[in-house]
Amino acid sequence: MKLVTGNDLVSGDVIWWAGHGWSRHISDAADAGDEGEAIAAREEAARRVNGPYLIEADAGQNGPLVRNAKERIRAAGPSVRPDLGVQAEKQGVA
């Protein structure tokens, strides 16, 4: 599957195309398929995302599983401050 990812223009957070808009949670990411490049171009032109690009992923039980280390780190959130980002939400900190 192909996912579209980029960064939120206001917060800088990693965001994922969810099929109807953007989400901070990779579990919401939708398979963009052959439309990925068009989605990325349209959303960047509309200034809803910064630097969008496509990545390869596999379908998992709890959402997409990205294939490379960089994207796994991006999906998990900041690695030096676990009290920030999506990982803090999982711990009930944010």
PDB file with one MODEL, atoms N, CA, C and O in Angstrom:
MODEL        1
ATOM      1  N   MET A   1       0.833  -1.176   0.000  1.00  0.00           N
ATOM      2  CA  MET A   1       0.000   0.000   0.000  1.00  0.00           C
ATOM      3  C   MET A   1       0.876   1.237   0.000  1.00  0.00           C
ATOM      4  O   MET A   1       2.029   1.196   0.430  1.00  0.00           O
ATOM      5  N   LYS A   2       0.317   2.344  -0.488  1.00  0.00           N
ATOM      6  CA  LYS A   2       1.044   3.612  -0.536  1.00  0.00           C
ATOM      7  C   LYS A   2       0.355   4.617   0.376  1.00  0.00           C
ATOM      8  O   LYS A   2      -0.858   4.811   0.309  1.00  0.00           O
ATOM      9  N   LEU A   3       1.157   5.252   1.232  1.00  0.00           N
ATOM     10  CA  LEU A   3       0.652   6.267   2.145  1.00  0.00           C
ATOM     11  C   LEU A   3       1.221   7.618   1.756  1.00  0.00           C
ATOM     12  O   LEU A   3       2.330   7.711   1.231  1.00  0.00           O
ATOM     13  N   VAL A   4       0.448   8.667   2.020  1.00  0.00           N
ATOM     14  CA  VAL A   4       0.934  10.031   1.837  1.00  0.00           C
ATOM     15  C   VAL A   4       1.188  10.587   3.230  1.00  0.00           C
ATOM     16  O   VAL A   4       0.320  10.531   4.101  1.00  0.00           O
ATOM     17  N   THR A   5       2.375  11.117   3.429  1.00  0.00           N
ATOM     18  CA  THR A   5       2.738  11.705   4.710  1.00  0.00           C
ATOM     19  C   THR A   5       3.404  13.050   4.470  1.00  0.00           C
ATOM     20  O   THR A   5       3.875  13.334   3.369  1.00  0.00           O
ATOM     21  N   GLY A   6       3.440  13.853   5.486  1.00  0.00           N
ATOM     22  CA  GLY A   6       4.070  15.169   5.426  1.00  0.00           C
ATOM     23  C   GLY A   6       4.053  15.754   6.824  1.00  0.00           C
ATOM     24  O   GLY A   6       3.974  15.026   7.813  1.00  0.00           O
ATOM     25  N   ASN A   7       4.129  17.074   6.901  1.00  0.00           N
ATOM     26  CA  ASN A   7       4.106  17.748   8.193  1.00  0.00           C
ATOM     27  C   ASN A   7       3.021  18.812   8.217  1.00  0.00           C
ATOM     28  O   ASN A   7       2.751  19.475   7.215  1.00  0.00           O
ATOM     29  N   ASP A   8       2.404  18.959   9.386  1.00  0.00           N
ATOM     30  CA  ASP A   8       1.394  19.983   9.594  1.00  0.00           C
ATOM     31  C   ASP A   8       2.058  21.356   9.521  1.00  0.00           C
ATOM     32  O   ASP A   8       3.130  21.565  10.089  1.00  0.00           O
ATOM     33  N   LEU A   9       1.422  22.279   8.826  1.00  0.00           N
ATOM     34  CA  LEU A   9       2.007  23.606   8.639  1.00  0.00           C
ATOM     35  C   LEU A   9       2.082  24.413   9.927  1.00  0.00           C
ATOM     36  O   LEU A   9       2.987  25.234  10.076  1.00  0.00           O
ATOM     37  N   VAL A  10       1.175  24.208  10.846  1.00  0.00           N
ATOM     38  CA  VAL A  10       1.144  24.995  12.074  1.00  0.00           C
ATOM     39  C   VAL A  10       2.005  24.377  13.166  1.00  0.00           C
ATOM     40  O   VAL A  10       2.867  25.045  13.736  1.00  0.00           O
ATOM     41  N   SER A  11       1.769  23.098  13.457  1.00  0.00           N
ATOM     42  CA  SER A  11       2.456  22.457  14.581  1.00  0.00           C
ATOM     43  C   SER A  11       3.768  21.785  14.202  1.00  0.00           C
ATOM     44  O   SER A  11       4.629  21.570  15.055  1.00  0.00           O
ATOM     45  N   GLY A  12       3.922  21.453  12.914  1.00  0.00           N
ATOM     46  CA  GLY A  12       5.098  20.705  12.479  1.00  0.00           C
ATOM     47  C   GLY A  12       4.971  19.212  12.697  1.00  0.00           C
ATOM     48  O   GLY A  12       5.873  18.453  12.344  1.00  0.00           O
ATOM     49  N   ASP A  13       3.851  18.777  13.281  1.00  0.00           N
ATOM     50  CA  ASP A  13       3.642  17.352  13.546  1.00  0.00           C
ATOM     51  C   ASP A  13       3.632  16.542  12.257  1.00  0.00           C
ATOM     52  O   ASP A  13       3.250  17.041  11.199  1.00  0.00           O
ATOM     53  N   VAL A  14       4.054  15.299  12.361  1.00  0.00           N
ATOM     54  CA  VAL A  14       3.933  14.353  11.257  1.00  0.00           C
ATOM     55  C   VAL A  14       2.446  14.071  11.075  1.00  0.00           C
ATOM     56  O   VAL A  14       1.729  13.820  12.044  1.00  0.00           O
ATOM     57  N   ILE A  15       1.990  14.115   9.822  1.00  0.00           N
ATOM     58  CA  ILE A  15       0.589  13.821   9.537  1.00  0.00           C
ATOM     59  C   ILE A  15       0.488  12.820   8.396  1.00  0.00           C
ATOM     60  O   ILE A  15       1.404  12.678   7.586  1.00  0.00           O
ATOM     61  N   TRP A  16      -0.642  12.135   8.352  1.00  0.00           N
ATOM     62  CA  TRP A  16      -0.888  11.052   7.401  1.00  0.00           C
ATOM     63  C   TRP A  16      -2.211  11.298   6.703  1.00  0.00           C
ATOM     64  O   TRP A  16      -3.189  11.676   7.348  1.00  0.00           O
ATOM     65  N   TRP A  17      -2.260  11.087   5.379  1.00  0.00           N
ATOM     66  CA  TRP A  17      -3.508  11.224   4.641  1.00  0.00           C
ATOM     67  C   TRP A  17      -4.448  10.107   5.078  1.00  0.00           C
ATOM     68  O   TRP A  17      -4.103   8.928   5.011  1.00  0.00           O
ATOM     69  N   ALA A  18      -5.649  10.496   5.528  1.00  0.00           N
ATOM     70  CA  ALA A  18      -6.608   9.535   6.062  1.00  0.00           C
ATOM     71  C   ALA A  18      -7.769   9.254   5.111  1.00  0.00           C
ATOM     72  O   ALA A  18      -8.742   8.604   5.492  1.00  0.00           O
ATOM     73  N   GLY A  19      -7.670   9.738   3.886  1.00  0.00           N
ATOM     74  CA  GLY A  19      -8.713   9.487   2.906  1.00  0.00           C
ATOM     75  C   GLY A  19      -9.729  10.603   2.816  1.00  0.00           C
ATOM     76  O   GLY A  19     -10.372  10.766   1.779  1.00  0.00           O
ATOM     77  N   HIS A  20      -9.890  11.371   3.871  1.00  0.00           N
ATOM     78  CA  HIS A  20     -10.845  12.473   3.921  1.00  0.00           C
ATOM     79  C   HIS A  20     -10.212  13.734   4.501  1.00  0.00           C
ATOM     80  O   HIS A  20     -10.878  14.760   4.643  1.00  0.00           O
ATOM     81  N   GLY A  21      -8.962  13.658   4.827  1.00  0.00           N
ATOM     82  CA  GLY A  21      -8.221  14.745   5.459  1.00  0.00           C
ATOM     83  C   GLY A  21      -6.968  14.170   6.090  1.00  0.00           C
ATOM     84  O   GLY A  21      -6.550  13.060   5.759  1.00  0.00           O
ATOM     85  N   TRP A  22      -6.374  14.918   6.992  1.00  0.00           N
ATOM     86  CA  TRP A  22      -5.109  14.525   7.604  1.00  0.00           C
ATOM     87  C   TRP A  22      -5.293  14.100   9.050  1.00  0.00           C
ATOM     88  O   TRP A  22      -6.187  14.585   9.743  1.00  0.00           O
ATOM     89  N   SER A  23      -4.439  13.188   9.498  1.00  0.00           N
ATOM     90  CA  SER A  23      -4.467  12.708  10.874  1.00  0.00           C
ATOM     91  C   SER A  23      -3.045  12.655  11.422  1.00  0.00           C
ATOM     92  O   SER A  23      -2.093  12.428  10.675  1.00  0.00           O
ATOM     93  N   ARG A  24      -2.908  12.863  12.713  1.00  0.00           N
ATOM     94  CA  ARG A  24      -1.609  12.726  13.378  1.00  0.00           C
ATOM     95  C   ARG A  24      -1.307  11.264  13.699  1.00  0.00           C
ATOM     96  O   ARG A  24      -0.216  10.950  14.175  1.00  0.00           O
ATOM     97  N   HIS A  25      -2.248  10.381  13.448  1.00  0.00           N
ATOM     98  CA  HIS A  25      -2.109   8.976  13.836  1.00  0.00           C
ATOM     99  C   HIS A  25      -1.990   8.079  12.610  1.00  0.00           C
ATOM    100  O   HIS A  25      -2.874   8.064  11.753  1.00  0.00           O
ATOM    101  N   ILE A  26      -0.900   7.339  12.535  1.00  0.00           N
ATOM    102  CA  ILE A  26      -0.692   6.460  11.384  1.00  0.00           C
ATOM    103  C   ILE A  26      -1.786   5.399  11.289  1.00  0.00           C
ATOM    104  O   ILE A  26      -2.067   4.904  10.197  1.00  0.00           O
ATOM    105  N   SER A  27      -2.398   5.050  12.394  1.00  0.00           N
ATOM    106  CA  SER A  27      -3.475   4.055  12.351  1.00  0.00           C
ATOM    107  C   SER A  27      -4.662   4.537  11.518  1.00  0.00           C
ATOM    108  O   SER A  27      -5.467   3.724  11.063  1.00  0.00           O
ATOM    109  N   ASP A  28      -4.779   5.848  11.315  1.00  0.00           N
ATOM    110  CA  ASP A  28      -5.848   6.425  10.492  1.00  0.00           C
ATOM    111  C   ASP A  28      -5.473   6.518   9.017  1.00  0.00           C
ATOM    112  O   ASP A  28      -6.329   6.812   8.182  1.00  0.00           O
ATOM    113  N   ALA A  29      -4.213   6.272   8.687  1.00  0.00           N
ATOM    114  CA  ALA A  29      -3.734   6.467   7.313  1.00  0.00           C
ATOM    115  C   ALA A  29      -4.461   5.555   6.333  1.00  0.00           C
ATOM    116  O   ALA A  29      -4.720   4.385   6.612  1.00  0.00           O
ATOM    117  N   ALA A  30      -4.782   6.130   5.175  1.00  0.00           N
ATOM    118  CA  ALA A  30      -5.488   5.394   4.125  1.00  0.00           C
ATOM    119  C   ALA A  30      -4.541   5.087   2.977  1.00  0.00           C
ATOM    120  O   ALA A  30      -3.605   5.841   2.708  1.00  0.00           O
ATOM    121  N   ASP A  31      -4.790   3.987   2.315  1.00  0.00           N
ATOM    122  CA  ASP A  31      -4.019   3.622   1.129  1.00  0.00           C
ATOM    123  C   ASP A  31      -4.368   4.601   0.014  1.00  0.00           C
ATOM    124  O   ASP A  31      -5.512   4.654  -0.438  1.00  0.00           O
ATOM    125  N   ALA A  32      -3.381   5.372  -0.426  1.00  0.00           N
ATOM    126  CA  ALA A  32      -3.609   6.361  -1.481  1.00  0.00           C
ATOM    127  C   ALA A  32      -3.545   5.739  -2.862  1.00  0.00           C
ATOM    128  O   ALA A  32      -4.008   6.334  -3.835  1.00  0.00           O
ATOM    129  N   GLY A  33      -2.979   4.552  -2.956  1.00  0.00           N
ATOM    130  CA  GLY A  33      -2.902   3.852  -4.236  1.00  0.00           C
ATOM    131  C   GLY A  33      -2.293   4.704  -5.333  1.00  0.00           C
ATOM    132  O   GLY A  33      -1.306   5.407  -5.116  1.00  0.00           O
ATOM    133  N   ASP A  34      -2.893   4.635  -6.516  1.00  0.00           N
ATOM    134  CA  ASP A  34      -2.382   5.379  -7.668  1.00  0.00           C
ATOM    135  C   ASP A  34      -2.662   6.871  -7.585  1.00  0.00           C
ATOM    136  O   ASP A  34      -2.140   7.639  -8.394  1.00  0.00           O
ATOM    137  N   GLU A  35      -3.472   7.295  -6.626  1.00  0.00           N
ATOM    138  CA  GLU A  35      -3.822   8.710  -6.485  1.00  0.00           C
ATOM    139  C   GLU A  35      -2.855   9.469  -5.576  1.00  0.00           C
ATOM    140  O   GLU A  35      -3.004  10.677  -5.394  1.00  0.00           O
ATOM    141  N   GLY A  36      -1.879   8.785  -5.011  1.00  0.00           N
ATOM    142  CA  GLY A  36      -0.986   9.391  -4.032  1.00  0.00           C
ATOM    143  C   GLY A  36      -0.307  10.666  -4.480  1.00  0.00           C
ATOM    144  O   GLY A  36      -0.331  11.666  -3.762  1.00  0.00           O
ATOM    145  N   GLU A  37       0.297  10.649  -5.654  1.00  0.00           N
ATOM    146  CA  GLU A  37       0.998  11.847  -6.149  1.00  0.00           C
ATOM    147  C   GLU A  37       0.024  13.004  -6.333  1.00  0.00           C
ATOM    148  O   GLU A  37       0.346  14.144  -5.999  1.00  0.00           O
ATOM    149  N   ALA A  38      -1.159  12.721  -6.860  1.00  0.00           N
ATOM    150  CA  ALA A  38      -2.163  13.767  -7.072  1.00  0.00           C
ATOM    151  C   ALA A  38      -2.656  14.330  -5.741  1.00  0.00           C
ATOM    152  O   ALA A  38      -2.846  15.539  -5.608  1.00  0.00           O
ATOM    153  N   ILE A  39      -2.860  13.460  -4.761  1.00  0.00           N
ATOM    154  CA  ILE A  39      -3.285  13.913  -3.434  1.00  0.00           C
ATOM    155  C   ILE A  39      -2.220  14.816  -2.833  1.00  0.00           C
ATOM    156  O   ILE A  39      -2.530  15.893  -2.322  1.00  0.00           O
ATOM    157  N   ALA A  40      -0.966  14.381  -2.892  1.00  0.00           N
ATOM    158  CA  ALA A  40       0.135  15.167  -2.333  1.00  0.00           C
ATOM    159  C   ALA A  40       0.218  16.537  -2.993  1.00  0.00           C
ATOM    160  O   ALA A  40       0.353  17.549  -2.305  1.00  0.00           O
ATOM    161  N   ALA A  41       0.140  16.581  -4.312  1.00  0.00           N
ATOM    162  CA  ALA A  41       0.229  17.853  -5.037  1.00  0.00           C
ATOM    163  C   ALA A  41      -0.944  18.762  -4.695  1.00  0.00           C
ATOM    164  O   ALA A  41      -0.758  19.954  -4.446  1.00  0.00           O
ATOM    165  N   ARG A  42      -2.148  18.205  -4.682  1.00  0.00           N
ATOM    166  CA  ARG A  42      -3.347  19.001  -4.385  1.00  0.00           C
ATOM    167  C   ARG A  42      -3.307  19.565  -2.966  1.00  0.00           C
ATOM    168  O   ARG A  42      -3.605  20.742  -2.759  1.00  0.00           O
ATOM    169  N   GLU A  43      -2.946  18.745  -2.003  1.00  0.00           N
ATOM    170  CA  GLU A  43      -2.938  19.171  -0.608  1.00  0.00           C
ATOM    171  C   GLU A  43      -1.829  20.184  -0.320  1.00  0.00           C
ATOM    172  O   GLU A  43      -2.013  21.098   0.483  1.00  0.00           O
ATOM    173  N   GLU A  44      -0.679  20.018  -0.978  1.00  0.00           N
ATOM    174  CA  GLU A  44       0.399  20.991  -0.796  1.00  0.00           C
ATOM    175  C   GLU A  44       0.024  22.319  -1.439  1.00  0.00           C
ATOM    176  O   GLU A  44       0.282  23.377  -0.865  1.00  0.00           O
ATOM    177  N   ALA A  45      -0.582  22.280  -2.625  1.00  0.00           N
ATOM    178  CA  ALA A  45      -1.009  23.512  -3.302  1.00  0.00           C
ATOM    179  C   ALA A  45      -2.056  24.255  -2.480  1.00  0.00           C
ATOM    180  O   ALA A  45      -2.103  25.485  -2.501  1.00  0.00           O
ATOM    181  N   ALA A  46      -2.889  23.523  -1.761  1.00  0.00           N
ATOM    182  CA  ALA A  46      -3.922  24.132  -0.920  1.00  0.00           C
ATOM    183  C   ALA A  46      -3.368  24.547   0.446  1.00  0.00           C
ATOM    184  O   ALA A  46      -4.105  25.063   1.286  1.00  0.00           O
ATOM    185  N   ARG A  47      -2.081  24.323   0.662  1.00  0.00           N
ATOM    186  CA  ARG A  47      -1.393  24.676   1.907  1.00  0.00           C
ATOM    187  C   ARG A  47      -1.986  23.995   3.140  1.00  0.00           C
ATOM    188  O   ARG A  47      -2.121  24.594   4.206  1.00  0.00           O
ATOM    189  N   ARG A  48      -2.335  22.717   2.954  1.00  0.00           N
ATOM    190  CA  ARG A  48      -2.830  21.926   4.078  1.00  0.00           C
ATOM    191  C   ARG A  48      -1.754  21.006   4.648  1.00  0.00           C
ATOM    192  O   ARG A  48      -1.948  20.388   5.695  1.00  0.00           O
ATOM    193  N   VAL A  49      -0.608  20.918   3.948  1.00  0.00           N
ATOM    194  CA  VAL A  49       0.473  20.041   4.385  1.00  0.00           C
ATOM    195  C   VAL A  49       1.785  20.586   3.832  1.00  0.00           C
ATOM    196  O   VAL A  49       1.813  21.207   2.769  1.00  0.00           O
ATOM    197  N   ASN A  50       2.866  20.347   4.563  1.00  0.00           N
ATOM    198  CA  ASN A  50       4.191  20.762   4.118  1.00  0.00           C
ATOM    199  C   ASN A  50       4.996  19.530   3.708  1.00  0.00           C
ATOM    200  O   ASN A  50       5.091  18.560   4.459  1.00  0.00           O
ATOM    201  N   GLY A  51       5.568  19.582   2.517  1.00  0.00           N
ATOM    202  CA  GLY A  51       6.472  18.532   2.054  1.00  0.00           C
ATOM    203  C   GLY A  51       5.880  17.146   1.962  1.00  0.00           C
ATOM    204  O   GLY A  51       6.522  16.195   2.409  1.00  0.00           O
ATOM    205  N   PRO A  52       4.687  16.973   1.404  1.00  0.00           N
ATOM    206  CA  PRO A  52       4.108  15.631   1.334  1.00  0.00           C
ATOM    207  C   PRO A  52       4.870  14.713   0.388  1.00  0.00           C
ATOM    208  O   PRO A  52       5.420  15.159  -0.619  1.00  0.00           O
ATOM    209  N   TYR A  53       4.896  13.430   0.723  1.00  0.00           N
ATOM    210  CA  TYR A  53       5.521  12.435  -0.145  1.00  0.00           C
ATOM    211  C   TYR A  53       4.893  11.076   0.124  1.00  0.00           C
ATOM    212  O   TYR A  53       4.216  10.875   1.132  1.00  0.00           O
ATOM    213  N   LEU A  54       5.130  10.157  -0.790  1.00  0.00           N
ATOM    214  CA  LEU A  54       4.573   8.808  -0.675  1.00  0.00           C
ATOM    215  C   LEU A  54       5.581   7.861  -0.055  1.00  0.00           C
ATOM    216  O   LEU A  54       6.787   7.975  -0.277  1.00  0.00           O
ATOM    217  N   ILE A  55       5.065   6.922   0.728  1.00  0.00           N
ATOM    218  CA  ILE A  55       5.897   5.859   1.285  1.00  0.00           C
ATOM    219  C   ILE A  55       5.176   4.529   1.092  1.00  0.00           C
ATOM    220  O   ILE A  55       3.959   4.482   0.916  1.00  0.00           O
ATOM    221  N   GLU A  56       5.944   3.470   1.130  1.00  0.00           N
ATOM    222  CA  GLU A  56       5.396   2.117   1.031  1.00  0.00           C
ATOM    223  C   GLU A  56       5.105   1.598   2.439  1.00  0.00           C
ATOM    224  O   GLU A  56       5.864   1.844   3.377  1.00  0.00           O
ATOM    225  N   ALA A  57       4.002   0.882   2.564  1.00  0.00           N
ATOM    226  CA  ALA A  57       3.626   0.284   3.843  1.00  0.00           C
ATOM    227  C   ALA A  57       2.893  -1.021   3.575  1.00  0.00           C
ATOM    228  O   ALA A  57       2.462  -1.295   2.455  1.00  0.00           O
ATOM    229  N   ASP A  58       2.764  -1.805   4.611  1.00  0.00           N
ATOM    230  CA  ASP A  58       1.994  -3.041   4.550  1.00  0.00           C
ATOM    231  C   ASP A  58       0.789  -2.898   5.468  1.00  0.00           C
ATOM    232  O   ASP A  58       0.843  -2.174   6.462  1.00  0.00           O
ATOM    233  N   ALA A  59      -0.281  -3.576   5.143  1.00  0.00           N
ATOM    234  CA  ALA A  59      -1.473  -3.548   5.987  1.00  0.00           C
ATOM    235  C   ALA A  59      -1.216  -4.373   7.241  1.00  0.00           C
ATOM    236  O   ALA A  59      -0.724  -5.499   7.164  1.00  0.00           O
ATOM    237  N   GLY A  60      -1.554  -3.806   8.395  1.00  0.00           N
ATOM    238  CA  GLY A  60      -1.414  -4.508   9.662  1.00  0.00           C
ATOM    239  C   GLY A  60      -2.748  -4.565  10.383  1.00  0.00           C
ATOM    240  O   GLY A  60      -3.714  -3.936   9.949  1.00  0.00           O
ATOM    241  N   GLN A  61      -2.814  -5.299  11.460  1.00  0.00           N
ATOM    242  CA  GLN A  61      -4.062  -5.433  12.217  1.00  0.00           C
ATOM    243  C   GLN A  61      -4.536  -4.107  12.784  1.00  0.00           C
ATOM    244  O   GLN A  61      -5.738  -3.841  12.823  1.00  0.00           O
ATOM    245  N   ASN A  62      -3.604  -3.273  13.225  1.00  0.00           N
ATOM    246  CA  ASN A  62      -3.951  -1.999  13.855  1.00  0.00           C
ATOM    247  C   ASN A  62      -3.617  -0.806  12.980  1.00  0.00           C
ATOM    248  O   ASN A  62      -3.407   0.297  13.484  1.00  0.00           O
ATOM    249  N   GLY A  63      -3.566  -1.016  11.689  1.00  0.00           N
ATOM    250  CA  GLY A  63      -3.235   0.060  10.764  1.00  0.00           C
ATOM    251  C   GLY A  63      -1.992  -0.272   9.977  1.00  0.00           C
ATOM    252  O   GLY A  63      -1.413  -1.346  10.143  1.00  0.00           O
ATOM    253  N   PRO A  64      -1.574   0.642   9.119  1.00  0.00           N
ATOM    254  CA  PRO A  64      -0.420   0.401   8.254  1.00  0.00           C
ATOM    255  C   PRO A  64       0.878   0.190   9.033  1.00  0.00           C
ATOM    256  O   PRO A  64       1.087   0.769  10.099  1.00  0.00           O
ATOM    257  N   LEU A  65       1.741  -0.654   8.470  1.00  0.00           N
ATOM    258  CA  LEU A  65       3.079  -0.885   9.010  1.00  0.00           C
ATOM    259  C   LEU A  65       4.074  -0.374   7.980  1.00  0.00           C
ATOM    260  O   LEU A  65       4.200  -0.937   6.893  1.00  0.00           O
ATOM    261  N   VAL A  66       4.781   0.698   8.330  1.00  0.00           N
ATOM    262  CA  VAL A  66       5.733   1.270   7.382  1.00  0.00           C
ATOM    263  C   VAL A  66       6.946   0.370   7.251  1.00  0.00           C
ATOM    264  O   VAL A  66       7.275  -0.388   8.164  1.00  0.00           O
ATOM    265  N   ARG A  67       7.603   0.461   6.116  1.00  0.00           N
ATOM    266  CA  ARG A  67       8.664  -0.496   5.792  1.00  0.00           C
ATOM    267  C   ARG A  67      10.071  -0.066   6.193  1.00  0.00           C
ATOM    268  O   ARG A  67      10.955  -0.917   6.294  1.00  0.00           O
ATOM    269  N   ASN A  68      10.309   1.218   6.425  1.00  0.00           N
ATOM    270  CA  ASN A  68      11.690   1.599   6.738  1.00  0.00           C
ATOM    271  C   ASN A  68      11.795   2.296   8.089  1.00  0.00           C
ATOM    272  O   ASN A  68      10.806   2.789   8.632  1.00  0.00           O
ATOM    273  N   ALA A  69      13.004   2.326   8.612  1.00  0.00           N
ATOM    274  CA  ALA A  69      13.248   2.840   9.959  1.00  0.00           C
ATOM    275  C   ALA A  69      12.873   4.308  10.103  1.00  0.00           C
ATOM    276  O   ALA A  69      12.282   4.692  11.112  1.00  0.00           O
ATOM    277  N   LYS A  70      13.200   5.129   9.124  1.00  0.00           N
ATOM    278  CA  LYS A  70      12.883   6.562   9.212  1.00  0.00           C
ATOM    279  C   LYS A  70      11.392   6.769   9.432  1.00  0.00           C
ATOM    280  O   LYS A  70      10.993   7.552  10.293  1.00  0.00           O
ATOM    281  N   GLU A  71      10.577   6.080   8.666  1.00  0.00           N
ATOM    282  CA  GLU A  71       9.135   6.272   8.774  1.00  0.00           C
ATOM    283  C   GLU A  71       8.569   5.662  10.053  1.00  0.00           C
ATOM    284  O   GLU A  71       7.571   6.161  10.574  1.00  0.00           O
ATOM    285  N   ARG A  72       9.174   4.607  10.566  1.00  0.00           N
ATOM    286  CA  ARG A  72       8.743   4.064  11.862  1.00  0.00           C
ATOM    287  C   ARG A  72       9.000   5.083  12.967  1.00  0.00           C
ATOM    288  O   ARG A  72       8.173   5.253  13.863  1.00  0.00           O
ATOM    289  N   ILE A  73      10.141   5.756  12.905  1.00  0.00           N
ATOM    290  CA  ILE A  73      10.464   6.786  13.895  1.00  0.00           C
ATOM    291  C   ILE A  73       9.498   7.957  13.766  1.00  0.00           C
ATOM    292  O   ILE A  73       8.990   8.455  14.770  1.00  0.00           O
ATOM    293  N   ARG A  74       9.240   8.399  12.536  1.00  0.00           N
ATOM    294  CA  ARG A  74       8.299   9.508  12.323  1.00  0.00           C
ATOM    295  C   ARG A  74       6.909   9.154  12.849  1.00  0.00           C
ATOM    296  O   ARG A  74       6.240   9.991  13.454  1.00  0.00           O
ATOM    297  N   ALA A  75       6.478   7.919  12.619  1.00  0.00           N
ATOM    298  CA  ALA A  75       5.147   7.494  13.055  1.00  0.00           C
ATOM    299  C   ALA A  75       5.040   7.435  14.579  1.00  0.00           C
ATOM    300  O   ALA A  75       3.976   7.704  15.137  1.00  0.00           O
ATOM    301  N   ALA A  76       6.131   7.085  15.250  1.00  0.00           N
ATOM    302  CA  ALA A  76       6.120   6.951  16.707  1.00  0.00           C
ATOM    303  C   ALA A  76       6.139   8.293  17.417  1.00  0.00           C
ATOM    304  O   ALA A  76       5.668   8.389  18.550  1.00  0.00           O
ATOM    305  N   GLY A  77       6.668   9.327  16.787  1.00  0.00           N
ATOM    306  CA  GLY A  77       6.740  10.639  17.410  1.00  0.00           C
ATOM    307  C   GLY A  77       8.156  10.965  17.844  1.00  0.00           C
ATOM    308  O   GLY A  77       9.071  10.164  17.651  1.00  0.00           O
ATOM    309  N   PRO A  78       8.340  12.154  18.436  1.00  0.00           N
ATOM    310  CA  PRO A  78       9.684  12.588  18.833  1.00  0.00           C
ATOM    311  C   PRO A  78      10.378  11.542  19.703  1.00  0.00           C
ATOM    312  O   PRO A  78       9.786  11.011  20.643  1.00  0.00           O
ATOM    313  N   SER A  79      11.631  11.255  19.381  1.00  0.00           N
ATOM    314  CA  SER A  79      12.343  10.196  20.094  1.00  0.00           C
ATOM    315  C   SER A  79      13.095  10.697  21.322  1.00  0.00           C
ATOM    316  O   SER A  79      13.525   9.887  22.144  1.00  0.00           O
ATOM    317  N   VAL A  80      13.262  11.994  21.468  1.00  0.00           N
ATOM    318  CA  VAL A  80      14.009  12.508  22.612  1.00  0.00           C
ATOM    319  C   VAL A  80      13.106  13.051  23.711  1.00  0.00           C
ATOM    320  O   VAL A  80      13.562  13.269  24.833  1.00  0.00           O
ATOM    321  N   ARG A  81      11.843  13.269  23.406  1.00  0.00           N
ATOM    322  CA  ARG A  81      10.893  13.798  24.393  1.00  0.00           C
ATOM    323  C   ARG A  81       9.605  12.986  24.342  1.00  0.00           C
ATOM    324  O   ARG A  81       8.655  13.387  23.670  1.00  0.00           O
ATOM    325  N   PRO A  82       9.555  11.858  25.034  1.00  0.00           N
ATOM    326  CA  PRO A  82       8.351  11.027  24.983  1.00  0.00           C
ATOM    327  C   PRO A  82       7.127  11.689  25.616  1.00  0.00           C
ATOM    328  O   PRO A  82       6.020  11.160  25.518  1.00  0.00           O
ATOM    329  N   ASP A  83       7.316  12.840  26.264  1.00  0.00           N
ATOM    330  CA  ASP A  83       6.181  13.558  26.841  1.00  0.00           C
ATOM    331  C   ASP A  83       5.523  14.492  25.829  1.00  0.00           C
ATOM    332  O   ASP A  83       4.608  15.240  26.175  1.00  0.00           O
ATOM    333  N   LEU A  84       5.991  14.450  24.567  1.00  0.00           N
ATOM    334  CA  LEU A  84       5.424  15.273  23.507  1.00  0.00           C
ATOM    335  C   LEU A  84       4.882  14.387  22.399  1.00  0.00           C
ATOM    336  O   LEU A  84       5.248  13.215  22.305  1.00  0.00           O
ATOM    337  N   GLY A  85       4.027  14.928  21.572  1.00  0.00           N
ATOM    338  CA  GLY A  85       3.574  14.237  20.370  1.00  0.00           C
ATOM    339  C   GLY A  85       2.600  13.109  20.631  1.00  0.00           C
ATOM    340  O   GLY A  85       2.014  12.991  21.707  1.00  0.00           O
ATOM    341  N   VAL A  86       2.447  12.275  19.598  1.00  0.00           N
ATOM    342  CA  VAL A  86       1.442  11.208  19.659  1.00  0.00           C
ATOM    343  C   VAL A  86       1.749  10.161  20.723  1.00  0.00           C
ATOM    344  O   VAL A  86       0.824   9.550  21.257  1.00  0.00           O
ATOM    345  N   GLN A  87       3.018   9.939  21.045  1.00  0.00           N
ATOM    346  CA  GLN A  87       3.327   8.946  22.071  1.00  0.00           C
ATOM    347  C   GLN A  87       2.889   9.431  23.446  1.00  0.00           C
ATOM    348  O   GLN A  87       2.562   8.612  24.305  1.00  0.00           O
ATOM    349  N   ALA A  88       2.873  10.752  23.679  1.00  0.00           N
ATOM    350  CA  ALA A  88       2.387  11.288  24.950  1.00  0.00           C
ATOM    351  C   ALA A  88       0.882  11.064  25.085  1.00  0.00           C
ATOM    352  O   ALA A  88       0.387  10.798  26.180  1.00  0.00           O
ATOM    353  N   GLU A  89       0.162  11.170  23.978  1.00  0.00           N
ATOM    354  CA  GLU A  89      -1.281  10.904  24.005  1.00  0.00           C
ATOM    355  C   GLU A  89      -1.548   9.466  24.431  1.00  0.00           C
ATOM    356  O   GLU A  89      -2.485   9.201  25.183  1.00  0.00           O
ATOM    357  N   LYS A  90      -0.730   8.548  23.955  1.00  0.00           N
ATOM    358  CA  LYS A  90      -0.908   7.136  24.303  1.00  0.00           C
ATOM    359  C   LYS A  90      -0.679   6.901  25.794  1.00  0.00           C
ATOM    360  O   LYS A  90      -1.284   6.009  26.388  1.00  0.00           O
ATOM    361  N   GLN A  91       0.209   7.717  26.401  1.00  0.00           N
ATOM    362  CA  GLN A  91       0.524   7.571  27.815  1.00  0.00           C
ATOM    363  C   GLN A  91      -0.376   8.428  28.695  1.00  0.00           C
ATOM    364  O   GLN A  91      -0.280   8.374  29.921  1.00  0.00           O
ATOM    365  N   GLY A  92      -1.256   9.224  28.073  1.00  0.00           N
ATOM    366  CA  GLY A  92      -2.146  10.093  28.830  1.00  0.00           C
ATOM    367  C   GLY A  92      -1.472  11.334  29.369  1.00  0.00           C
ATOM    368  O   GLY A  92      -1.978  11.950  30.306  1.00  0.00           O
ATOM    369  N   VAL A  93      -0.318  11.723  28.786  1.00  0.00           N
ATOM    370  CA  VAL A  93       0.422  12.891  29.247  1.00  0.00           C
ATOM    371  C   VAL A  93      -0.102  14.160  28.601  1.00  0.00           C
ATOM    372  O   VAL A  93      -0.266  15.179  29.273  1.00  0.00           O
ATOM    373  N   ALA A  94      -0.369  14.107  27.293  1.00  0.00           N
ATOM    374  CA  ALA A  94      -0.766  15.313  26.554  1.00  0.00           C
ATOM    375  C   ALA A  94      -2.253  15.555  26.648  1.00  0.00           C
ATOM    376  O   ALA A  94      -2.758  16.526  26.085  1.00  0.00           O
TER     377      ALA A  94
ENDMDL
END
